[in-house]
């Protein structure tokens, strides 16, 4: 059986909070804005950890910044298609 991308996000990645992942895996689709906010928050946290780590290289910091930019651009694209988040 093929899993949807959202199911795989909830099941395999650890990118979503447990309560949100459990809801998705139970078959209840939360508003897409909740998923987007969880991913953006995770990207912000990861970027802050990398920047604050004195052992991070400039490339590590650049990659974390690019990932954060992609998260925000993706969020803007999703919100643009679904309307304003609540």
N, C-alpha and C positions, 0 to 999 in steps of 0.2 A: 504494500500500500504506500502510495506517495504522500508525503506530508506537505502541507502548504508551507510557504516561506515563513509565515507568521508562526505556525506550529514549530518549525525548526528553530526559529529565533527563541521561542519560549523553552524548547526542550534541550537544545544542544549548546547554546552559547554562554549562558550565564550573564547575558547583558541586561536582562530584565529582572526587576525585583521578584522575589519568590511568589508574593501574592498575585502579581500580575501574570506571571508565567503559569501559575496554577489555574487561574481563571481561563486563560487561553486554552490550556490543555484539557480543561473540563468541557470545552466546546462553546463557552460564552465569549464572544468577541467584545472586548472593551472598546471604547471610542479610540480611534486611531491617534487622537491627540495625546492620550495617556501613554501610548507606546512611544510616540515621538519624544515626549518630554522625558521619559525614562532613558531613552538613548542619548538625548542631548545632555542630560544631567550626568550620565556615566562618562560621556566624552569630556565634559568639563572637569569632573573629578580626576580622570586619568591625566589630562593635560596639566592640572595643578600639581599632581604628584610628581610627574616627570620634571616639570620646571623647578620644583622645590628640591629635587634630589641633586646634591652636589656631584654625584658620580654620573649624571646624565650627560651625554655628549651633545654637541650642537645639533647633530643629525637627529638624535632622540627627541630633542626639543622641537626641531622643525617638523618632524613626523607627527608629534602630538598636536602641534598647532594646526597642521594640515587636516588631521582627523577631526579636530574640533570644528574647523571651517566647513568641512564636508557635512558634519552633523547638522550645523546650523543651516547650510544651504539646502540640505535635504528636508529639514523641518519647514523651511519657508516654502519649498515646493509642495509639500504635503498640505500645509495650511492653505496655500493658494488654490489647491484643488478642492479642499473640503470646506472652506470658509474659515471664519475666525474661530480660534479655540475657545472653549468655555471655561 
